[in-house]
Amino acid sequence: MSILAALQAKVDAVDSSTSMSEILKLMYTVKDHPYKSVYDSAGVMPLDSASVGSIRYADNRNAMYMLVGVDSGWKLIDSDASTAATVAYSFQGSVSGYTTGGIPPVSNVIDKFPFASDTNATDAGDLTQARYLLAGSPSSVSGYSAGGSTIGPQETTIDKFPFAADGNATDVGDLAAGRYDHSGHSSGDDGFVAGGTYAAGTKKQIDKYSHASDGNATDVGNLLTATDRSDGQSSSTHGYVSGGNPPYKDNIEKFPFAISSGTATDVGNLTVGRLMGAAQSSTTHGYYSGGNSNPYSNVIDKFSFSSDGNATDVGDITVARDNIQYGHSSTTHGYTGNGLTPGGLQNIVDKFSFASDGNATDALDLSAARRLAAGLQV
């Protein structure tokens, strides 16, 4: 019997008298076995019915996972429990960044690029609708793109696509109200959109939709001030909405992911009021890069998640630009995509470090230059 087969047999035989520590003893042997099933993270493991009950090794966590169900996802095999434990969610990605939609022309493309190397993005699939000014929200296994515009009415569509394999998105629900120019946030369990235009009331409205089960979003609260063209950051407990319109707002608002009704609070200010920049999040800080501050900005702002307060200027992106409205967050870097300069559309994806303040560098290009897309990661 192979090592993997032996380990699988152990998992299948787990009962109240079996310690998971026995299974984990085999895990480290499997790690070095030439025929092991290794993935960069649980987020990119296959989600198909044939894999239910099987086990895989995640290199980024040095751990084994079991697929409990297609909807339930991969669960960490925990040494302190006799059953698989829930996988911890991290907003920051360790594998890939994704860019969805955008213009010109109005795009349905889902682009994907690796975090491990500065390599240009490739076309990994399509949204159900070509649209721009939409918002992204990642779970541990899927990417979501919500709302937007098709150069017609504001859209309500919530699209979902898998991280485990490249492919097209499916329509899994609708926002509570059609909107575009809104910010996107993720708690792992749920996706959120805040503000936006133009349906009645959406400039303040916060919508929430489940990542655990497909379905429509619900209206769960309001921003303190009516806002569109803003950007969204995510801590482990709160969503942050920074900048936006009316022209050149510098407000940073904050709402809890546990919100069921209520209003966000004003917790600080950007160094300069602006709109249509890009948002990034480390585990400890939110970032706002670029945007239009009349004129275009190259500033990278940084503010703390642990204590409310104003942002500080910690560096510059490579080219001052606006019309971005999407960013990506790896475990180590923030990425600022494309955008518009007085000289025209850019196809630059900048990269700056979370570990030390400083300027960004030109890291890669998307499969096609675009602006006003949505960004997310796994």
N, C-alpha and C positions, 0 to 999 in steps of 0.2 A: 504494500500500500504506500502511495506517495505521501510526502509530508502534508501537502495540502489536503489530500483525501483524509488523512488521519485527523487533521485539525477540523475539517468539516464534520467528520463523524463525531468528534467531541462536542461540537456545537449542537448537532442534531440530538445528541444524547443528554443534553443538560436537563437536570430535574432538580428538585429541592435538596437532594443530597450531593449534588455536584458543585464543586467550587470552580469559579471562573479562573482562579489563579492557575489551575491545571492547564487550562486552554492557553493562557498567556505565556506559559513556559514554552509552548511550541511556537508562539508568535515570532520570537527572535530568531529561531531556526529558520522559519519560513522567510524572514526578511532577507537572508543570505542565500536562499535557494534559487538556482538559475531559472526555475520554471514557475516561480510565484506570480500571482496576479497583482501587480503593483500599479497604483495610480498616484498622481501628484497629490490629490486630496479626495475626500469623500464626495465633494461637489461634482466631480467629473466621472464618478462611477456609473455604470449602466443602470437604468431604471426600467427594466422590462420584467414581465411575469416569469420568464424562464430563469431569471437571476434571483428571485425571491427565495430566501433561506440560505443563500450562498454567502461566502465570506471573501473579503478583499483586504489588501494591505494599503494604507494611506501613508505615503512617504513623508508628507509634511507634519504629520502627527506621530509618526513612529508607532502606529497602532493598527489594530484589526477592526473591521466593521462587518456587520451582518445586515443584509437587506431584509427588513421586516415586512415591507409591502411596497407596491408601486407608489401609493400615495403617502405612506408613512416615511419612506426614504431609508437611507443607510443609518444604522445606529452603532455607536461605539461599543465595543466589547469591554466592559468595565471590570477591573480586577476586584472591586469591592462589592460586586453584586452578582446574583445568579442569572440575571437577564441582561440583555443589551441596554445600555444607557443612551439617553438622548444626546445627539451630537451637538456640541457647543457651536453656536452661530457666531461668526465674526463678520462685521460689515466689510472689513478690508479683505481683498482677494490675495491669494498666493499663487494663482495659476494664470488667469487671463483677464483682460479688460474687453468689454463689449461696447460698441457704439451702434445705436439703432436710429433709423430714420434720418431726417435732416433735409436740407435743400442746398443748392439747386442741382437738378430739378428735384421735385418732391420725391423722396426716396423711401423704399421699403427695406433697404439693405440692413442686415445684421452683420457688422464687422467684428472681428476678433483678433487680438494680438496677445503674445505671451509676455508675462512679467519677467520671466527668467532672462530674456535677452532683448535688446533693442532691435526688434524685427518688425517690418511693416505688417500692417493688418491684412487679413484675407476675408473675403466674403464667405460667411458661415451659414447664411440662410436669409429668409425674408419674413418681414412682418405681414400680418393679414391685410394691412392697408399701408400704402405709401403716405407718410405724414411727417410733419415737423413740429417743433415747439411742444414736444411730448416729454414725459418724465419717466425715469428708470427707477426700478426697485428690485434688488436681488434677494433671493432666499439662499439657502445653502445648496439647493439643487437646481433652481430655475431662475431665469431672468424675466422680469415683467416690464412692459412699456405701456404707459397709460395716457389716454387723452391725446391731445394734439390737434393739428389742423391739416386739412387736405387742400388748402386754398379755397375752401368753401366754409361750411359751418364748423363750429367746434365739435370735436369728437368725444364720445364716451368710452370707446373701446379699451379694454384691458387685455393686452396680448401676453402670452406666456411661451417661453421657449426653453428647451433643456440645456443644461451645461454639460451633461455627460457625453453628448454627441452632437455634432453640427446638424442643423435642420431648421425647418420653418417653424414659425410661431403659430399658436392656435388662439382663437378668441375665447376667453374664459369668463368674461363678465363685462359689466359696464360701471363707470363712475356714477355717483349719485347725480351729477350734473355735467354736461359737456363743457369742456374748457381746454384752453391752451395757454402757454406762457406761465405754467405753474411749476412749483418745485416738487421734487420727489425725495422720499425718505424710506428707510427700512429698519424694522426691529428684528428681522429674521422671520418671526411668526406672521408679520403683517406688513403690507405696503401702505404708504400714505402719500397723498398729494395735497398741497396747500396753496391757496390763492389761485391766481389765474384769471382768465377772461374768456368769454364775454357773457355767459349765461348769468341771469339775475342772481346776485349774492355770492358768486364764486370768488370774487376778489378777496373775501375773508374766509371762505369755507375750507375746512379740513376734512378730507375723505379718507376712509380706511377700508382696506380689503384684505381678505385672508390669503396667506400663502399655503395654508394647510389644506384648504378645500376651495375649488373653483367657485366663483359666484360674484355677485354685484357688490359694489362698495356702499358704505353708509356714511352719512354726514355725522361726524363725531365732535365737532367743535369749530372754533373760529380763530383766525388771527386777530391780533389787537388792531391792526390797521389794514385797510384794503390794499392789496399788493398784487402786482403781476410783474413779469420779467425779473423775478427773483431767483435765488439759488438755494439749494437745500443740502445741509450737512446732517449726519446721523451719529450720535453717541450710542452707547449701549442702552440708554434709558430715554433719550429725548431726540426730537427732531428740531433742527434749527433752520430758520428762514432768514436769509441775509440779503441786503440790498434790494433793488427793484424799482418799480414805478409806482407812484408819481416820481417824476424824474429825479434820479440820483439820490435815492434813499440811502442812508447809512445805518439804518436800524438792523439789529440782530434780535430776532424773536425766537422764543423757545416754547415747545409744548411737550408734555409727557406722552410716551407711547401708550400709557395706560388710560389716556383721555377717553371719556365717553360722552362728555358734554363739558363745555367751558371755553375759556379763552386763553390764547398764548400770552406770554409776558415778554416785555422788552427788557433784555438783559445786557445790552451793550451797543457799541457802534463800530462800524468799519472805520479805517483811517481816512477814507474818502468815500462820499456817497457815489454809488454807481449801479448800473444795471446790466443784465445780459452777460455776466462773467461766467466763471466756472467754479464749482464747489468740490472740495475734497475733505476727507475725514481720516485722521489717524485715530488710534485708540484714546488719545488724550486731548486732541485739539481739532478744531474746525479750521478750514482754509478757504479763502476766496481769492481767485486769481483772475487778472485781466478785467474786461468789462468796459463800459462806456461811462466815463466821468466828465465828459465834455471838456477835453477830447478823450480819445481812447487811452486806456490805462494798461500798464505792464506790471502793476503792483501785485505782490503776493501777500495777503493779509493772513494773520493767524490769531485765533482766540481760544481760550481755555474752555474745556468741557466741565472741569471740576469746580470752577468758581466763575460766577458771572462777572463780566467786565468787558472793556473795549479791546479791539483787535490791535495788533502791532504790525508794522511793515517789516517783513523778514526777508524780502528778496524781490526779484523781478523775473517775469517770463521773458522769453527770447524776443518776442515781437509784441508791442502794444496792440491790442485788438479787442473787439466786442463781438456780439452775435454768436457767442460760444454756447453758453447755457448747458454745458455738460462737462463733467470731469470724471476721473477714475481714481480709485484709492487702492493701492496694493498694501501689503504689510509694511513696506519700507518707503514708498514714494507716492507722491501725488502727480497726476497727469492732467494737463490742460490741452483740450483738443481744438484744432482748426480755428475758425472764426474769420472775422472780416476786418481788414485794415483799409485806410484810404486808398491803398494801391490795389485792393481787390481781395478775393477769397484766398485764404491760406490753407495749406494741407500739412501743417506742422502739429505734431503732438509733443508738447513739452513735458519734461519730467523734473521734479525737484524732490529733495530728500526730506523725510519727516524727522530724521535723527538729528540733523543740524541745519540751522537756518542758512539760506543762501539762494543764489540765482538758479533758475532752471536751465536745462540743456535741451536741445532739439533731439528727441529720442527716436521718432519713427513717423511714418505717414499712414493715413487710412487708405483703403482701396480706391477712394475717390474723395477729392476735396469737398467739404460740406460745412454747414453751420446749422445751429438751432436743432441739434440732435439730442439724444438721451444717452447717458453713460452709466455703466454698472460693471460689476466684477464678481469673480468667484475665486 
